[in-house]
Amino acid sequence: MISFSQVCKRYPGGYEALKNISFDIAEGEMVFITGHSGAGKSTLLNLIAAIERPNSGSVVVNGQNVASLKAGAIPYLRRNLGLVFQDHKLLFDRSVFDNVMLPLQICGFDHRESDKRVRAALDKVGLLQREKANPIALSGGEQQRLCIARAIVNRPSILLADEPTGNLDMAYAADIMGIFKSFHQVGVTLLIATHDEGVMRQFEARALALKHGELQPTSVRQAHGKHE
Amino acid sequence: MNNWLVQHVSALLFTLRRLRATPASSLFNILIIGIAISLPAGMYVLLQNVQGLAEQATGAPQISVFLSLDASREDAARIGGQLKQHEAIGRVEFVSREQALEQIKRSTGLADIIGELTQNPLPDAYIIYPKKLDPQTLETLRDELQKWPKLEHVQLDSAWVRKLEALLKFGRLAVLILAMLLSFALVAVTFNTIRLQILTRHDEIEVSKLIGATDSFIRRPFLYSGLLQGLLGGATAWLIIVISLRLLNSSLAGLMQLYASSFTLHAFSAKDTLTLLGFSAYLGWLGAWLSVAQRLWQIEPG
């Protein structure tokens, strides 16, 4: 489903965020990306969503090499991905409902179908009662759940989450991870970048450990997901 | 196709909602555009009217042909026949020397003096109404007639028409220059408003890009916004001119009564109206497009 081979990412100024990264993630697998901050977790996720491009190597998602994707094709790649951001990236000029509606508007769904989907997504993250609220009125945990609802409303086959529990206390974090687990159970491929050991311990899942932009060999041994 | 239509309609509705959400600034923008357009458009309307007036006043420009004094009635009849057969001439009117003298007696109050004349100093004359009225044709015709025998003098009565024509030409050029300058102003105004819109919606654009919006999806509401702003500005200009003309006409009516004339200023024809609206809408769209093209690529997530 996702496969990195010999991926390097260097920033202008010479800083190497990722060095020669190779791994495969199978369809329906749930994988953690761990490491200290600055280890390259976000960069790795950004490469999958073509938010950034690698300097060398290939990033294959769903059989497409994202590294060499044309700019015009990127939107269609992203529609198949659900992105959960640490800073949520919610829009405060519209309601909770309209925030979740945005991806469907972008894809051009008709109204009745999209209304149904938005409500289903909000229901899944437990925010159905707050659909008319402004996101600014939500707590941090609720905002993160809203961000998840927006990421899944389009029913993507891959969900990428960057520090989804980063700013949350334990109870909220467990809440969020419970939601992710339910997606995993219906076959969504999940990549979760986190430095939260507590969160990972709750799951039996492979972890890709990054350190200074390099993949640590230990992580491969920990793996027990299926390989392609 | 259906999907495409839905996307466009929803972008348009979205734009309308946003216009309504900021009524004051939208209104002022539209007013600025409207006033800017109404200047050249108003001048254009006035020019059209002056041109109409000129055509009305001259009626058909005519050529007066005066025969030599020694020309006999037979000569006159022959020349009349030739004139009637000339292909460039529509109608010919004969004014005999007796008629001419009679006219002068009646109209100028010189009856006493003319009565003392022992012989009629006036020649026979023809008034010619040419078929085509452009200055070029008239002059060629004059030059040709001048060469005919027994013709003393050919007088073109369209000299002042030419002067007016030149003046109108000057006016049209002025309108064109003004229109061009203010078109730039219109583009600049929309460019700027759309730039501000893009800035205030920076987050939305970034998030939209992150979740798979194509560039055309992002561009669309801004383009509609510019288009709508231009269109409404054009409609405002139209209103300004129509109302102004109505006011002018009501005061003109009093003036024209004194001259026993019924001249009124005409506003736009349907075609002019469409051109005005279309052009202003296009300029609005253009301003928005330039703004979007310049700004949008700068907003890249990541």
Interface residues (C-beta under 8 A of the other chain):
Chain A: N46 A49 I51 E52 G72 P75 Y76 L77 R78 R79 L81 L83 F85 K89 L91 D93 L102 P103 Q105 I106 C107 G108 D110 R150 A151 N154
Chain B: N3 W4 V6 Q7 S10 D203 E204 E206 V207 S208 K209 L210 I211 G212 A213 T214 D215 F217 P301 G302
